[in-house]
Amino acid sequence: MESSRIRYLSQEEKQATRPMYESAFPEDSQEFVDYYYSLKTKDNEIMVMEGAEQDSSFHVMIHLNPYNLSIYGHRRQIPYIVAVATDIAYRRRGKMGLVMASLLQDLAAGEVPFTFLLPADPAYYRGQGFVFFPNQPYLDRGGICFARESGQEMIRAASLEVAGAGRWRRASAEDAARMAVFSNRVLERRCEVFIWREEQYCRRLLAELAAEHGGALVSENWQGMNGLIFYSINRSQGTVTAEIKEILLEEDVTKEEAGQICSAALKEAGCVAYDRISFTSSRMMVRLTNLFSLVPLLQSGKPIQYRVDVTDSVIAANEGCFQIDIDCRGGSIRRIHRAGVREHLDIMELTERLFGNTAVYLHEWV
């Protein structure tokens, strides 16, 4: 391979990746790219491969956007991998694989337990050790947060109240702190891994939705906030689509009921006229980067023990023979002699085992 170097960009250099971003992701609007490069790049990291000496152009880039995750009640900053791109002139030369491997090794050295992404090509990322989170309970029902199966009892009256007249309104930045509290309360009851939302997170989310010609709707009753809807507006080929990014309610609903609630809420809040409603779902993949950082965060209602020989073609520190114990108090891991091994797993198989009973809700876009 020709001479090149891999490095992280300084804050001042990040804007120089914008032409590459716009070329790689032409579906993103000018408003959205403006938002991304004015706000998201303030605290993210960008790793690039660039040419050496006379060639200082970017061949490859990967963005790492930090999110505060709640993992069984533990708060950890976990990087979300986005904007993975290779300049068209340098594709199919193995460059992205080298950059991704370097990135994953850096995360391992930094004791980051895992990273995650929304794959454009799942097969490619499996080659890098990524697997889909095995338990993403909101996905099979169209991206609705914790919807009940169709065919169960009809939604309780308390749930339908959120669609009642006079309850839905557009959210503003002044609602951000209460939106965070409500979101965390809903998510904490239903899953073990999710983005822990704070006021600044919600303020940034409102700015992101505005860049997509959408926004947030809030439902309230005498007890306080009891519903949130995040949406964007997409105009394509003469059709206006209200794309529901997320709906969070106190009660679980079916997809059909969620559609009715969203339709009523958009109308009540006086939002732009639309031809149809669609729902967004984000099927995330995960890459375990540091076993010794991850295992202590996990819990299991039923005690689990693995005595396993692990292989990892990218991160050498994850390889070896381990005893892993997980129960309701947490997890522990230690190295053991090969004679005590009961099974052999690669890092992807072990990741699926470790997250098998963990309800994960990661519904981000960038």
MIFI-101000 format. One record per residue (C-alpha): residue number from 1; x, y, z. Coordinates in nm, 3 decimals, always signed. Layout:
  resi       c1       c2       c3
   NUM        X        Y        Z
...
***
This chain:
  resi       c1       c2       c3
     1   +0.000   +0.000   +0.000
     2   +0.117   +0.349   -0.084
     3   +0.253   +0.566   +0.192
     4   -0.017   +0.719   +0.413
     5   -0.079   +0.803   +0.775
     6   -0.366   +0.763   +1.020
     7   -0.438   +1.031   +1.278
     8   -0.704   +1.231   +1.462
     9   -0.785   +1.579   +1.339
    10   -0.751   +1.887   +1.552
    11   -1.061   +2.097   +1.616
    12   -0.946   +2.350   +1.355
    13   -0.906   +2.079   +1.090
    14   -1.250   +1.917   +1.121
    15   -1.424   +2.154   +0.879
    16   -1.190   +2.034   +0.605
    17   -1.376   +1.700   +0.600
    18   -1.704   +1.864   +0.498
    19   -1.653   +1.821   +0.119
    20   -1.588   +1.452   +0.175
    21   -1.900   +1.425   +0.393
    22   -2.117   +1.598   +0.132
    23   -1.981   +1.374   -0.143
    24   -2.032   +1.053   +0.055
    25   -2.378   +1.142   +0.192
    26   -2.557   +1.345   -0.079
    27   -2.896   +1.255   +0.073
    28   -2.830   +1.489   +0.368
    29   -2.970   +1.837   +0.316
    30   -2.764   +2.154   +0.327
    31   -2.944   +2.250   +0.650
    32   -2.858   +1.919   +0.812
    33   -2.490   +1.936   +0.714
    34   -2.476   +2.292   +0.845
    35   -2.618   +2.168   +1.175
    36   -2.377   +1.874   +1.188
    37   -2.062   +2.077   +1.125
    38   -2.165   +2.363   +1.354
    39   -2.272   +2.152   +1.655
    40   -2.182   +1.783   +1.634
    41   -1.818   +1.842   +1.547
    42   -1.768   +2.059   +1.855
    43   -1.710   +1.758   +2.080
    44   -1.656   +1.462   +1.847
    45   -1.337   +1.303   +1.719
    46   -1.253   +1.245   +1.355
    47   -0.996   +0.987   +1.254
    48   -0.861   +1.008   +0.902
    49   -0.616   +0.842   +0.672
    50   -0.436   +1.093   +0.456
    51   -0.163   +1.081   +0.199
    52   +0.196   +1.150   +0.297
    53   +0.431   +1.422   +0.177
    54   +0.284   +1.587   -0.136
    55   -0.059   +1.422   -0.096
    56   -0.231   +1.565   +0.211
    57   -0.588   +1.481   +0.101
    58   -0.815   +1.268   +0.317
    59   -0.849   +0.914   +0.185
    60   -1.069   +0.781   +0.467
    61   -1.261   +0.933   +0.758
    62   -1.451   +0.799   +1.060
    63   -1.638   +1.022   +1.304
    64   -1.678   +0.929   +1.671
    65   -1.971   +1.110   +1.831
    66   -1.977   +1.078   +2.212
    67   -2.293   +0.971   +2.395
    68   -2.355   +0.918   +2.765
    69   -2.500   +0.569   +2.800
    70   -2.673   +0.414   +3.096
    71   -2.553   +0.053   +3.116
    72   -2.734   -0.129   +3.396
    73   -2.735   +0.199   +3.586
    74   -2.368   +0.277   +3.521
    75   -2.296   +0.592   +3.319
    76   -2.025   +0.564   +3.056
    77   -1.932   +0.782   +2.759
    78   -1.948   +0.558   +2.454
    79   -1.853   +0.663   +2.100
    80   -2.112   +0.626   +1.825
    81   -1.939   +0.566   +1.491
    82   -2.086   +0.771   +1.204
    83   -1.984   +0.927   +0.871
    84   -1.767   +0.630   +0.771
    85   -1.642   +0.719   +0.424
    86   -1.366   +0.650   +0.173
    87   -1.283   +0.891   -0.108
    88   -1.394   +0.737   -0.435
    89   -1.038   +0.747   -0.571
    90   -0.908   +0.525   -0.289
    91   -1.177   +0.261   -0.251
    92   -1.118   -0.115   -0.256
    93   -0.758   -0.083   -0.136
    94   -0.810   -0.199   +0.222
    95   -0.768   +0.152   +0.361
    96   -1.089   +0.162   +0.562
    97   -1.005   -0.169   +0.726
    98   -0.674   -0.029   +0.848
    99   -0.836   +0.285   +0.988
   100   -1.114   +0.092   +1.160
   101   -0.866   -0.149   +1.316
   102   -0.656   +0.141   +1.443
   103   -0.966   +0.305   +1.587
   104   -1.085   -0.010   +1.764
   105   -0.740   -0.068   +1.912
   106   -0.735   +0.289   +2.042
   107   -1.074   +0.238   +2.209
   108   -0.951   -0.082   +2.368
   109   -0.640   +0.094   +2.500
   110   -0.863   +0.371   +2.637
   111   -1.068   +0.111   +2.830
   112   -1.384   +0.189   +2.634
   113   -1.608   -0.119   +2.673
   114   -1.772   -0.107   +2.329
   115   -1.872   +0.111   +2.038
   116   -2.179   +0.100   +1.815
   117   -2.298   +0.209   +1.472
   118   -2.590   +0.201   +1.230
   119   -2.458   -0.007   +0.939
   120   -2.501   +0.070   +0.572
   121   -2.342   -0.268   +0.493
   122   -2.372   -0.514   +0.784
   123   -2.157   -0.775   +0.608
   124   -1.863   -0.536   +0.595
   125   -1.883   -0.454   +0.965
   126   -1.913   -0.819   +1.062
   127   -1.569   -0.853   +0.907
   128   -1.451   -0.600   +1.166
   129   -1.607   -0.791   +1.458
   130   -1.939   -0.604   +1.481
   131   -2.267   -0.787   +1.548
   132   -2.622   -0.664   +1.586
   133   -2.731   -0.612   +1.943
   134   -2.937   -0.930   +1.989
   135   -3.212   -0.771   +2.201
   136   -3.346   -0.445   +2.055
   137   -3.712   -0.480   +2.158
   138   -3.850   -0.177   +1.975
   139   -3.732   -0.278   +1.627
   140   -3.967   -0.553   +1.519
   141   -4.265   -0.323   +1.544
   142   -4.157   -0.041   +1.318
   143   -3.934   +0.156   +1.550
   144   -4.205   +0.223   +1.808
   145   -4.069   +0.233   +2.157
   146   -4.182   -0.083   +2.333
   147   -4.502   -0.140   +2.140
   148   -4.731   -0.420   +2.242
   149   -4.808   -0.692   +1.991
   150   -5.115   -0.638   +1.774
   151   -5.395   -0.868   +1.881
   152   -5.348   -0.812   +2.254
   153   -5.609   -0.626   +2.456
   154   -5.694   -0.283   +2.325
   155   -5.490   +0.002   +2.460
   156   -5.592   +0.115   +2.809
   157   -5.786   +0.439   +2.843
   158   -5.492   +0.593   +3.027
   159   -5.278   +0.545   +2.717
   160   -5.532   +0.698   +2.483
   161   -5.541   +1.011   +2.695
   162   -5.214   +1.121   +2.538
   163   -5.400   +1.167   +2.209
   164   -5.682   +1.365   +2.370
   165   -5.778   +1.712   +2.257
   166   -5.578   +2.000   +2.394
   167   -5.287   +1.788   +2.520
   168   -5.026   +1.796   +2.243
   169   -4.817   +2.104   +2.167
   170   -4.485   +2.183   +2.003
   171   -4.184   +2.161   +2.229
   172   -3.932   +2.441   +2.271
   173   -3.584   +2.467   +2.419
   174   -3.746   +2.563   +2.750
   175   -3.889   +2.209   +2.768
   176   -3.548   +2.041   +2.730
   177   -3.481   +1.966   +3.097
   178   -3.826   +1.814   +3.153
   179   -3.801   +1.619   +2.827
   180   -3.478   +1.461   +2.954
   181   -3.632   +1.363   +3.288
   182   -3.938   +1.212   +3.122
   183   -3.735   +1.022   +2.860
   184   -3.501   +0.872   +3.119
   185   -3.793   +0.764   +3.336
   186   -3.963   +0.584   +3.046
   187   -3.647   +0.419   +2.918
   188   -3.508   +0.319   +3.257
   189   -3.819   +0.114   +3.328
   190   -3.795   -0.081   +3.005
   191   -3.434   -0.144   +2.910
   192   -3.082   -0.186   +3.046
   193   -2.878   +0.007   +2.787
   194   -2.990   +0.345   +2.652
   195   -2.873   +0.701   +2.594
   196   -2.896   +0.889   +2.923
   197   -3.058   +1.217   +2.827
   198   -2.972   +1.551   +2.976
   199   -3.097   +1.902   +2.904
   200   -2.815   +1.972   +2.657
   201   -2.888   +1.646   +2.474
   202   -3.251   +1.750   +2.424
   203   -3.157   +2.102   +2.316
   204   -2.923   +1.959   +2.054
   205   -3.189   +1.710   +1.945
   206   -3.435   +1.994   +1.887
   207   -3.175   +2.172   +1.673
   208   -3.115   +1.852   +1.476
   209   -3.487   +1.801   +1.412
   210   -3.525   +2.164   +1.306
   211   -3.253   +2.105   +1.046
   212   -3.478   +1.829   +0.911
   213   -3.783   +2.060   +0.904
   214   -3.937   +1.881   +1.200
   215   -3.944   +1.911   +1.576
   216   -4.078   +1.761   +1.896
   217   -4.429   +1.738   +2.036
   218   -4.506   +1.723   +2.407
   219   -4.815   +1.577   +2.573
   220   -4.908   +1.685   +2.925
   221   -5.182   +1.620   +3.177
   222   -5.240   +1.736   +3.533
   223   -4.956   +1.509   +3.652
   224   -4.704   +1.652   +3.407
   225   -4.538   +1.532   +3.086
   226   -4.669   +1.196   +2.963
   227   -4.567   +1.176   +2.598
   228   -4.301   +1.282   +2.348
   229   -4.292   +1.255   +1.970
   230   -3.986   +1.346   +1.763
   231   -4.042   +1.388   +1.391
   232   -3.890   +1.521   +1.069
   233   -4.054   +1.625   +0.743
   234   -3.935   +1.476   +0.416
   235   -4.044   +1.606   +0.076
   236   -3.974   +1.372   -0.215
   237   -4.132   +1.342   -0.558
   238   -4.427   +1.557   -0.461
   239   -4.502   +1.359   -0.145
   240   -4.466   +1.500   +0.205
   241   -4.383   +1.241   +0.470
   242   -4.392   +1.298   +0.843
   243   -4.116   +1.065   +0.960
   244   -4.162   +0.969   +1.325
   245   -3.814   +0.939   +1.470
   246   -3.931   +0.834   +1.814
   247   -4.242   +0.812   +2.028
   248   -4.211   +0.777   +2.404
   249   -4.524   +0.719   +2.611
   250   -4.596   +0.618   +2.966
   251   -4.789   +0.318   +2.836
   252   -4.704   +0.060   +2.569
   253   -4.902   +0.077   +2.245
   254   -4.925   -0.118   +1.921
   255   -4.784   +0.021   +1.599
   256   -5.136   +0.090   +1.473
   257   -5.223   +0.278   +1.791
   258   -4.897   +0.473   +1.772
   259   -4.984   +0.577   +1.417
   260   -5.322   +0.705   +1.533
   261   -5.165   +0.894   +1.823
   262   -4.899   +1.054   +1.603
   263   -5.152   +1.155   +1.339
   264   -5.377   +1.316   +1.601
   265   -5.082   +1.486   +1.772
   266   -4.940   +1.636   +1.452
   267   -5.282   +1.771   +1.360
   268   -5.351   +1.906   +1.706
   269   -5.014   +2.081   +1.729
   270   -5.074   +2.251   +1.394
   271   -4.777   +2.093   +1.217
   272   -4.719   +2.103   +0.844
   273   -4.966   +1.913   +0.627
   274   -4.836   +1.573   +0.518
   275   -4.944   +1.290   +0.290
   276   -4.824   +0.996   +0.496
   277   -4.655   +0.895   +0.822
   278   -4.357   +0.662   +0.843
   279   -4.159   +0.533   +1.138
   280   -3.780   +0.526   +1.169
   281   -3.599   +0.233   +1.326
   282   -3.227   +0.210   +1.391
   283   -3.094   -0.146   +1.403
   284   -2.759   -0.095   +1.572
   285   -2.446   -0.306   +1.560
   286   -2.201   -0.328   +1.849
   287   -1.828   -0.398   +1.868
   288   -1.688   -0.515   +2.202
   289   -1.356   -0.333   +2.249
   290   -1.247   -0.404   +2.608
   291   -1.370   -0.715   +2.787
   292   -1.230   -0.609   +3.124
   293   -1.420   -0.278   +3.102
   294   -1.749   -0.427   +2.985
   295   -1.805   -0.732   +3.205
   296   -1.821   -0.545   +3.542
   297   -2.105   -0.329   +3.402
   298   -2.332   -0.623   +3.316
   299   -2.599   -0.791   +3.528
   300   -2.812   -1.103   +3.506
   301   -3.109   -1.212   +3.714
   302   -2.992   -1.571   +3.673
   303   -2.621   -1.635   +3.750
   304   -2.416   -1.703   +3.436
   305   -2.062   -1.838   +3.408
   306   -1.841   -1.871   +3.101
   307   -1.504   -2.045   +3.101
   308   -1.402   -1.956   +2.751
   309   -1.112   -1.925   +2.509
   310   -1.170   -1.601   +2.313
   311   -1.022   -1.507   +1.976
   312   -1.021   -1.152   +1.836
   313   -0.839   -1.084   +1.510
   314   -0.827   -0.707   +1.569
   315   -0.782   -0.646   +1.944
   316   -0.516   -0.869   +2.095
   317   -0.604   -0.774   +2.456
   318   -0.944   -0.945   +2.416
   319   -0.781   -1.279   +2.333
   320   -0.711   -1.549   +2.585
   321   -0.879   -1.779   +2.835
   322   -1.123   -1.619   +3.078
   323   -1.370   -1.702   +3.349
   324   -1.664   -1.463   +3.332
   325   -1.928   -1.456   +3.606
   326   -2.241   -1.238   +3.588
   327   -2.525   -1.216   +3.840
   328   -2.770   -0.959   +3.977
   329   -2.486   -0.771   +4.152
   330   -2.268   -0.731   +3.843
   331   -1.995   -0.912   +3.655
   332   -1.637   -1.024   +3.710
   333   -1.369   -1.150   +3.474
   334   -1.029   -1.311   +3.526
   335   -0.778   -1.497   +3.316
   336   -0.759   -1.873   +3.366
   337   -0.541   -2.160   +3.249
   338   -0.635   -2.320   +2.919
   339   -0.709   -2.648   +3.099
   340   -1.015   -2.487   +3.257
   341   -1.173   -2.379   +2.928
   342   -1.516   -2.520   +2.843
   343   -1.573   -2.365   +2.502
   344   -1.408   -2.159   +2.228
   345   -1.575   -1.842   +2.100
   346   -1.472   -1.561   +1.870
   347   -1.535   -1.207   +1.987
   348   -1.860   -1.179   +1.791
   349   -2.007   -1.495   +1.943
   350   -1.908   -1.381   +2.291
   351   -2.062   -1.036   +2.232
   352   -2.393   -1.197   +2.137
   353   -2.380   -1.410   +2.452
   354   -2.298   -1.121   +2.683
   355   -2.571   -0.894   +2.544
   356   -2.823   -1.173   +2.482
   357   -3.059   -1.081   +2.766
   358   -2.985   -0.708   +2.768
   359   -3.265   -0.488   +2.635
   360   -3.093   -0.217   +2.431
   361   -3.248   +0.110   +2.310
   362   -3.011   +0.312   +2.091
   363   -3.221   +0.520   +1.857
   364   -2.976   +0.785   +1.737
   365   -2.917   +0.926   +1.387
   366   -2.585   +1.110   +1.419
***
